[in-house]
Amino acid sequence: MTDTPPDHLSIDPSSPHFDQAALQRGVGIRFKGVERRDVEEYSLSEGWIRVALGKKVDRHGRPLTIKLTGPVEAWFERGGEDAGAGEAGRGESE
């Protein structure tokens, strides 16, 4: 795997931009200089993130989201080779 996260990534499995391997490595997002943990989807090239609107859901049970525009930075939180070892280590300590 590469060390750069995808340009466009979504956590929704029905989205064409869903990538399970990238999500398992963990992707950190910084939006307008602030690290965010509530991002549902992002696009680096277009400069936007999509975040949930509290606990509101649509009629299909999916969270309602809002698109925020601004500078977006993304990085992998874990390396490609040791991502599986890190997950196994956490499971044993619990």
C-alpha positions in Angstrom: 0.0 0.0 0.0 1.0 3.6 -0.5 1.6 6.0 2.4 -0.9 8.6 1.1 -4.6 8.1 1.8 -7.1 8.1 -1.1 -8.2 11.5 -2.5 -11.9 10.7 -1.8 -13.0 8.3 1.0 -16.3 7.4 2.6 -17.2 5.3 5.6 -20.6 4.3 4.0 -20.3 0.7 2.6 -22.8 1.5 -0.2 -20.7 4.5 -1.5 -18.4 4.0 -4.5 -15.7 5.7 -2.5 -15.7 3.2 0.3 -12.3 1.5 0.9 -12.2 -1.1 3.8 -8.4 -1.4 3.7 -7.8 2.3 4.1 -10.3 2.6 6.9 -8.7 -0.3 8.8 -5.4 1.6 8.7 -7.1 4.6 10.2 -7.3 7.9 8.4 -6.7 11.1 10.3 -8.4 14.3 9.0 -7.5 17.9 9.7 -10.1 20.5 8.5 -9.2 24.2 8.7 -6.3 23.4 11.0 -8.5 21.4 13.5 -8.3 17.6 13.8 -11.7 16.1 13.3 -13.0 12.6 14.3 -16.6 13.0 13.1 -16.0 12.9 9.3 -18.3 10.7 7.3 -16.7 11.4 3.9 -14.0 13.7 2.5 -12.4 14.9 -0.8 -8.9 16.3 -0.7 -8.9 17.7 -4.3 -12.3 19.3 -4.0 -11.6 20.6 -0.5 -14.6 19.4 1.5 -15.7 17.1 4.3 -19.1 15.7 5.1 -20.1 15.4 8.8 -23.3 14.1 10.5 -25.9 16.5 11.9 -26.1 15.3 15.4 -28.3 12.2 15.8 -30.7 13.1 13.0 -31.4 10.3 10.4 -33.2 10.1 7.1 -36.1 7.8 6.4 -33.7 5.0 5.6 -31.9 5.3 8.9 -28.7 6.9 7.5 -27.3 10.0 9.3 -28.2 13.4 7.8 -24.9 15.1 6.8 -23.7 18.6 5.9 -20.9 19.4 3.5 -18.3 21.8 4.8 -15.7 23.4 2.5 -12.2 24.4 3.3 -8.6 23.1 3.4 -8.5 19.4 4.1 -5.4 17.3 5.1 -5.5 13.5 5.5 -2.9 11.0 6.7 -2.8 7.3 7.7 -2.7 6.8 11.5 -1.1 3.3 11.2 1.4 1.8 8.8 0.4 -0.7 6.2 2.3 -3.8 7.4 1.7 -3.5 11.1 -2.0 -2.5 10.9 -3.1 -6.1 11.6 -0.6 -6.6 14.4 -1.8 -3.4 16.1 -5.4 -4.6 16.0 -4.4 -8.0 17.5 -2.5 -6.3 20.3 -5.5 -4.1 21.3 -7.8 -7.1 21.4 -5.6 -9.0 23.8 -5.3 -6.2 26.3 -9.1 -5.7 26.8 
